[in-house]
Amino acid sequence: MLPRPAHLTPDNAARFKDQSVVAFYPLRLPYPPEVFGILAGLITDEPRAVLDVGAGTGDIARGLVRRVERVDAVDVSPAMIAKGKTLLDGDHPHLRWIHGAVETVALDPPYALITAGESMHWMHWEVVFPRFGDALTPGGVVAIVHRAELPAPWQEGLDALIRQLSTMQNYQRFDLIDELEKRDLFQKMGESKTAPVTSAQSIDDYIASFHSRSSLSLDHMPPADAAAFDRLVRDLVSPWSTEGTLELLTVGSVVWGRPRRP
């Protein structure tokens, strides 16, 4: 079996159960609305049922639920699910939250679409992709969704701070789709990107949003490192703010395809 990037460990994945990570997760910038049109357009079969894996607070599930017949949102973190239920459409009658690991949890197929946001890299790929193949309708696809901020004027300094103070010093940059294709687990069929969307965010919320990352969880950072990170990011971005607010650009991307059995 091919080795995984060194930082993708079960212990690091479990940090999404940390109360601090959950508390700050809604401060991540939203997916561009265009993402949900792309995802809905990938559904060609009946029933128009969606499985969202590693759902977190349901950013994808809640955004799709009004466009489909139902969404099953699976996450291993009870705290993430509890938070998601309090957010917009988190209590929608066609959204069902399922607590458990997607590798083993009971599902309710068939699904015309399986989605994953910033979560697929943490999963046991050799287990979940055969499961996805069994759970999909004949024309169903797996869609891997990503949101990214376009590089800001302060990006170089920010990247240096993250490298310095991250609790995952063994982080390895990798391409998820490439890793899946090398293992013969995923056959890419298409890709689409959204136009950039502008969001305004206060400096305080921008700084706090970084602590929704497993590598910068306040539950695992030494307090002195966390305080230094917050102070240095504030110093870095303040010259670019207007009355304490930053203007940020977000792009969404969707890669879709069929799961394969290695």
LODOFI-509606 format. One record per atom (N, C-alpha, C, CB): residue in one letter; z, x, y. Coordinates in steps of 0.02 Angstrom, whole numbers, plus 50000, padded with zeros to 5 digits. Glycine has a CB too. Layout:
N
AZXY
...
END
This chain:
262
M500005004249940
M500005000050000
M500005004450063
M500624995250000
L499585002750111
L499555006750172
L500205006150211
L498955004350215
P500435011650241
P501055011350281
P500955007250344
P501285018350299
R501495004050366
R501495000250428
R501705004850486
R501954994150424
P501535002950548
P501815006650605
P502575006950599
P501615003250672
A502865012750616
A503565014350600
A504065009450630
A503725021250623
H503915006650688
H504415002450722
H504424995250696
H504275002450796
L503944993350653
L503904986450629
L504354985450569
L503174984550611
T505014985550583
T505514985050530
T505844978150532
T506044990650536
P506134975950476
P506504969550477
P507074969450528
P506774968150408
D507414975050536
D507974975250584
D507724974150656
D508344982050579
N507164977250673
N506894976350740
N506634969250749
N506324981350754
A506334966350697
A506104959450702
A506694954650711
A505714957450638
A507264956250680
A507844951850685
A508134951450755
A508374954150637
R507934955850799
R508194955750867
R507984949350905
R507964961850905
F507484945850880
F507294939550913
F507794934050900
F506604937350889
K508314935650862
K508894931150855
K509424932750908
K509194931650785
D509364938350943
D509854940350993
D509884935051049
D509694947251023
Q510484933351069
Q510554928251122
Q510234930551187
Q511294926751133
S510274937051201
S509974939451264
S509214938751262
S510184946751277
V508904940451206
V508174939751200
V507964932551207
V507934942551132
V508334928051175
V508174920851179
V508254918351250
V508624916851131
A508784920351283
A508924917951351
A508374919851399
A509584920751376
F508094925851391
F507584928151439
F506874926551417
F507654935651448
Y506774924051356
Y506104922951330
Y505684918251374
Y506144920151260
P505974912851402
P505564908451444
P505324911751509
P505954902351461
L505564917751525
L505334921251585
L504684924951573
L505874926051609
R504454925351510
R503784928151498
R503274923651533
R503644928751421
L502754926751561
L502254922751595
L501904918251545
L501734927351630
P501704912251566
P501404907451520
P500704909551498
P501374900551552
Y500494906951441
Y499804907851421
Y499344904351470
Y499684905151349
P498774907351488
P498294903751529
P498104897151496
P497664908051542
P498064891651534
P497894885151503
P497254885251462
P497834879851557
E496784889551479
E496154890051443
E496264891751369
E495714895351475
V496814895151354
V496964896951285
V496984890751240
V497634900751280
F497274885451265
F497374879551223
F496714875751212
F497894874851255
G496264876151260
G495594873451249
G495224877351195
G495204873351314
I495294883951197
I494974888151146
I495244886351077
I495084895651160
L495904885851071
L496214884451007
L496014877450981
L496984884951012
A496034872551024
A495854865751003
A495124865550981
A495964860751060
G494694869551013
G493994869650995
G493854872850927
G493614873251047
L494334876450900
L494254879550834
L494374874650777
L494724885450827
I494654868850793
I494814863950741
I494194859750726
I495404859350764
T493954860150664
T493364856450643
T493504851650586
T492814861250623
D494084852150555
D494254848150496
D494774842850513
D494504852650439
E494854838150468
E495404833350467
E495874835250410
E495154825950461
P496524834150418
P496854831650479
P496894837050532
P497564829150462
R496944834950595
R497014839750650
R497744842050654
R496774836650718
A497934845650602
A498624848050596
A498624855550606
A498944846150527
V499144858050641
V499194865150658
V499854867850631
V499144866150735
L499824873950605
L500424877750587
L500474883550635
L500394880250512
D501024883850673
D501154889350719
D501704893550690
D501344886750791
V501544899850674
V502024904150638
V502324909250686
V501674907750579
G502964910750675
G503314914950722
G503314911750791
G503004921950726
A503474905250792
A503354901050851
A503804902850910
A503464893850834
G504374906050897
G504824907550953
G505054901050986
G504484912151004
T504994900851052
T505174894751089
T504594889851093
T505404896651160
G504064891051055
G503524886151050
G503014886351105
G503814879451046
D502904892151135
D502424892451190
D501734889951169
D502364899551217
I501524891751108
I500874889351083
I500944882251056
I500604894051028
A501444881051016
A501534874450984
A501594868951036
A502144874550939
R502004870151087
R502104865051138
R501474864051180
R502694866851183
G501084869351189
G500464868751227
G499914865151190
G500234875551246
L499954865051124
L499444861851083
L499604854751062
L499314865951022
V500244852951064
V500454846951028
V500114840551054
V501194846151034
R499924840251117
R499594834351144
R498844834151128
R499694833951219
R498584839351097
R497864839751082
R497714838551009
R497604846551102
V498224837950966
V498124837650894
V498554832050865
V498294844450860
E498494831050799
E498884825750767
E499614827850758
E498584824050699
R499724834150739
R500404836550732
R500404844150732
R500734833950668
V500984846950749
V501084854250747
V501734855550709
V501104857350819
D501694859950659
D502294862550626
D502424869450654
D502214862650548
A503004870450685
A503174876750718
A503724880150678
A503394875650791
V503564885850648
V504024889450603
V504304895550639
V503674891550537
D504964896350636
D505254902450663
D505894904050625
D505404901850738
V506034910550619
V506614912850581
V507244912750623
V506484919850554
S507184911750689
S507754912050734
S507994905050753
S507584916150797
P508584902950730
P508844896350751
P508924895850826
P509504894950717
A509104901350859
A509214901150931
A508554900050968
A509534907750955
M508004903050944
M507354901950975
M507154894550969
M506814906450942
I507254891650910
I507074884650900
I507494880150945
I507164882650826
A508144881550948
A508584877450991
A508354877751064
A509314879750985
K508164883751087
K507924884451156
K507264880751165
K507834891951174
G506814881451117
G506164878251122
G506214870651128
G505744879951064
K506704867751094
K506794860451096
K506974857951166
K507314858351046
T507244862451208
T507454860451275
T506884861151326
T508054864551298
L506324864151307
L505784865551353
L505264860051351
L505454872251337
L504784860251396
L504274855051402
L503934853651336
L503754857051455
D503934847351315
D503634844951252
D503974847851190
D502904846651250
G504554850951199
G504924853451141
G505194848051097
G505474857851164
D505244841951125
D505484836251086
D504934831151072
D506064832851122
H504304833351078
H503734828851067
H503754826250995
H503064832551081
P503614819850985
P503674817050917
P503184820050866
P503564809650920
H502644823150889
H502164826150843
H502294833650831
H501464825250870
L502844836050859
L503034843050848
L503634843350801
L503204846550916
R503544846850746
R504094847650698
R504294854950695
R503884845150627
W504924856250710
W505194863050706
W505434864350635
W505774863950757
I505274870250609
I505474872150541
I505814878950545
I504854872350493
H506444879150524
H506814885550525
H506704889150459
H507564884350538
G506484895350464
G506404899350404
G505884904750414
G506224895050345
A505824909150364
A505324914350365
A504684911550337
A505554920650324
V504124912750371
V503494909850348
V503284912550281
V502944911250400
E503554918250261
E503404920950194
E503644916350139
E503724927850186
T504174912550151
T504494908750097
T504624901450113
T505134911950079
V504614899450176
V504824892650195
V504344887450167
V504874892050271
A504594881450152
A504174875950128
A503724873550185
A504614870150101
L503074872850170
L502594870650219
L502324863750199
L502014875750226
D501924860750243
D501644854150231
D500894854250244
D501984848850275
P500514857950202
P499794858450213
P499434851950193
P499504864350173
P498784851350209
P498354856550236
P498374856850312
P497634855350213
Y498204862750339
Y498164863850411
Y497454865850429
Y498674869350434
A497194862850482
A496524864650506
A496534870950549
A496234858850545
L497134872950571
L497204878950612
L497894881850602
L497094877250688
I497934888450594
I498564892050592
I498554896850651
I498674895850524
T499084896650693
T499114900750752
T499724905450749
T499144896450815
A499664910950784
A500224915650792
A500144919050859
A500244920950734
G500684919350897
G500674922850961
G500904930050951
G501124919351013
E501394932250991
E501634939150985
E502134939650927
E501964941551052
S501884938150867
S502334937650809
S502044940350745
S502544930550799
M501384939950738
M501074941550673
M501234948750651
M500324940650678
H501304953350698
H501414960350679
H502084961350643
H501384964750740
W502564956750652
W503214957550620
W503214955050548
W503744953850660
M502704951350527
M502724947850463
M502504952450406
M502274941650464
H502644950250345
H502434953850285
H501714951550271
H502914952450222
W501224955450295
W500534953250295
W500264951750225
W500094958550327
E500454955950177
E500194954950109
E500444948550076
E500374960950065
V500984945750104
V501254939450078
V500974933550117
V502024939450082
V500964934050184
V500804928150224
V500064926450223
V501024929150295
F499614931350220
F498904929650224
F498654925850163
F498494935850234
P498854927650101
P498684923350045
P498984916250053
P498934926449980
R499584915750080
R499884909150093
R499454905150142
R500604909750120
F499224908550195
F498804905150243
F498164902550210
F498624909850302
G497864906550167
G497264904450133
G497364898150092
G497004909950090
D497944897750059
D498104891850019
D498244885650063
D498704893249975
A498494886850124
A498724881250166
A498174878450211
A499294883550209
L497614882050219
L497084879950264
L496614874850233
L496694885950289
T496324870550275
T495774866250254
T495164870650241
T495624860850308
P494644867950209
P494054872150194
P493744875450255
P493524867950160
G493754872150312
G493474875150373
G493994877850421
G493054870050409
G494614878250398
G495154880350441
G495144887850454
G495814878450411
V495454889950508
V495484897050526
V496184898950548
V494974898650581
V496304905450546
V496914908450575
V496714911150644
V497214914150528
A497094909450695
A496964911850763
A497564915950787
A496824905950812
I497444922150805
I497964926550830
I497884926850906
I497914933750798
V498414924850941
V498384923951013
V498794929351047
V498644916951033
H498514931851102
H498864937151139
H498814935651213
H498554944151123
R499364936951249
R499354936551322
R499544943351349
R499834930951348
A499194945351401
A499324951951429
A499274951651504
A498824957151400
E499734955151537
E499684955951609
E499174961451623
E500374957651641
L498724960151669
L498264965351690
L498664970951724
L497714962551738
P498434977151717
P498814982751745
P498974981751819
P498434989351735
A499614982551836
A499844981751904
A499804988451940
A500564978851906
P499864988352006
P499854994852043
P500404999652022
P499904993552117
W500944996951994
W501515001051974
W501525002451898
W502174997451994
Q500965001051865
Q500955001251792
Q501145007951762
Q500264999351767
E500885013351790
E501025019851762
E501765021451762
E500635025251800
G502095019951818
G502815021151822
G503205016651775
G503055020151893
L502985010351769
L503325005651724
L503265008051651
L503024998651731
D502665010051631
D502575012451562
D503025018451548
D501835014351550
A503095022851597
A503525028751587
A504255026651578
A503455033551646
L504485021751617
L505175019251611
L505295016151542
L505325014251666
I504815012151520
I504895008951454
I504925014251399
I504315004051441
R504495019151403
R504525024551352
R505195028151353
R503955029651363
Q505465029151413
Q506085032851420
Q506685029051394
Q506205034751492
L506715022451408
L507335018651396
L507275013651339
L507525015051458
S506695013051307
S506625008651249
S507095010851194
S505895008751224
T507355005951158
T507785007451100
T507375008851038
T508265001551087
M506715008451043
M506265009950986
M505865016151004
M505795003950970
Q506175021850995
Q505845028151013
Q505315030250961
Q506365033651020
N505275026550906
N504765027950855
N504165023250862
N505065027450785
Y504105019950920
Y503545015250931
Y502875018650920
Y503575012251002
Q502445015250883
Q501765017650872
Q501265012450897
Q501645019150796
R500815014450941
R500295009950964
R499815008450906
R499905012951025
F499615002250899
F499175000450843
F498764994250863
F499584999050778
D498234993150825
D497794987350834
D497914982750775
D497034989450840
L498204976850787
L498394972350733
L497784970250692
L498744966250761
I497244968350725
I496654965950688
I496394971550643
I496104963450737
D496384977650670
D496154983350630
D496604984350569
D496134989650673
E497264983750579
E497724984650523
E497604979450469
E498454984350548
L497474973250490
L497364967850441
L496694968850404
L497374961050476
E496184970950441
E495534971850410
E495544977850362
E494984972850463
K495904983150380
K495954988950335
K496264987050268
K496364994450368
R496694982050270
R497034979850209
R496654974250174
R497744977350226
D496074972450201
D495644967150172
D496014960450169
D495414969250102
L496414959050222
L496804952950225
L496504947750273
L497504954450246
F496044949850315
F495794945450368
F495064947150382
F496224946250433
Q494664941950386
Q493954942750404
Q493844939650472
Q493484939550349
K493744943750522
K493654941350590
K493004937550596
K493664947150640
M493034931650630
M492444927550641
M492244927150714
M492564920550614
G492734927850758
G492564927350829
G493144929250873
G492344920350845
E493004929850937
E493514931750986
E493324928751053
E493574939550991
S493824926751092
S493694924051158
S494264926151204
S493624916351156
K494094927551267
K494594929251317
K494544924451376
K494494936551342
T495114923351407
T495134918751464
T495004922651529
T495814915151468
A494864918851580
A494854921851647
A495574923451667
A494524917051699
P495674928351711
P496354929851734
P496654923951772
P496344936151778
V497304922951762
V497684917851797
V498224921151838
V497984912651746
T498304919051900
T498814921951944
T499464918051939
T498564922052017
S500004921651932
S500674918751931
S501114922251983
S500994919151860
A501554918552014
A502044921352059
A502724921452023
A502094917352126
Q503064927152026
Q503714927751993
Q504184931952036
Q503634931051922
S504804929652040
S505284933552079
S505404940252045
S505954929652086
I505614945152085
I505774951752057
I506324951152004
I505984956652113
D506824947052019
D507384946251971
D507124943851903
D507904941351998
D506694938651904
D506434935851841
D505964940751807
D506084929251854
Y505584944351846
Y505124949351818
Y505514954651780
Y504694952651873
I506044957151810
I506454962251777
I506774959451714
I506994964951825
A507064953551720
A507404950551663
A506924949151605
A507754944051684
S506294947651620
S505814946051567
S505724951751518
S505134944151598
F505824957851540
F505744963551495
F506284963651441
F505764970051534
H506844960451455
H507384960251406
H507274954751353
H508044959151440
S506704951351357
S506504946951302
S506114950751249
S506084941151329
R506014957151259
R505684961351209
R506204964351162
R505274967051244
S506024964751099
S506494967551050
S506694974651068
S506194967350980
S506234978351098
S506374985451114
S506834986251174
S505734989051127
L506924980951213
L507354981351273
L507894975951272
L506924980651336
S508064973651212
S508594968651205
S509264971351233
S508684966651131
L509584967351275
L510224969451303
L510764969951249
L510444964551357
D510654966651193
D511144967051138
D511124973951106
D511004961651086
H510594977851119
H510524984351086
H510464990151135
H509924984251042
M510324988851198
M510294994251247
M510994996251269
M509874992151308
P511135002651275
P511765004651307
P511795001751378
P511845012451308
P512374999151399
P512414996051465
P512155000551522
P513124994051479
A512285006951518
A512065011451570
A511295011851572
A512355018451560
D510985011751513
D510255011851510
D509965005451538
D510005012951438
A510274999751521
A510024993351546
A510074992951621
A510424987551514
A510634995251648
A510724995151721
A510224999851755
A511444997151740
A510105005651725
A509625010351753
A508915007451751
A509645017051716
F508735004251696
F508075001251690
F507974996051745
F507974998051620
D508454991551752
D508394986251802
D508334989151873
D508994981451798
R508744994051888
R508734997051955
R508075000551969
R509325001951963
L507835004251920
L507225008251930
L506605003751933
L507145013351875
V506594998451894
V506024993751898
V506024990351967
V506054988451841
R506614988551990
R506654985452057
R506384990152111
R507394983452073
D506594996352107
D506345001352156
D505595002052151
D506685008152145
L505335001652090
L504625002752078
L504194997152107
L504495003552004
V504414990852097
V503984985252115
V504114982452185
V504084979752065
S504694983852213
S504864980852277
S504344982052332
S505524983452301
P504044987952337
P503534988952390
P502934984352383
P503314996052390
W502834981552324
W502244977252312
W502414969852316
W501954978752244
S503034968252335
S503244961252335
S503174958252405
S503974960652311
T503164951652406
T503164947852468
T503774943352467
T502504943752478
E504254944752509
E504884940852512
E505194940252442
E504754933952542
G505204945752405
G505534945852340
G505124942852283
G506164942252344
T504474941652296
T504044938552245
T503454943052229
T503794931552268
L503284943452165
L502714947452143
L502144942852123
L502914952052084
E501534945252133
E500934941552110
E500664945252049
E500394941052167
L500614941651993
L500444944751929
L499834941251899
L501044944451880
L499414945051865
L498814942251834
L498884942551758
L498184946151857
T498764936851725
T498824936351652
T498154934351622
T499374931351633
V497984937451566
V497384935851528
V497594933951457
V496874941751528
G497284928751430
G497404926951361
G496814928751317
G497554919451355
S496944930551255
S496404931851208
S496564928551141
S496294939451198
V496034926351107
V496104923151042
V495604926450995
V495984915351046
V495854928950939
V495424931550885
V495524927050825
V495594939150868
W494974924550796
W495044919950740
W494624922250681
W494854912850761
G494834919950622
G494474921650562
G494804918350501
G494444929250553
R494574920550443
R494824917850379
R495264923050345
R494224915850333
P495814920650316
P496224925250276
P495864927150211
P496914922150260
R496004933150188
R495714935650126
R496274937750078
R495234941550140
R496094937950015
R496574940549965
R496374947649948
R496574936049900
P496834952449958
P496654959449946
P496484960749873
P497224964049968
END
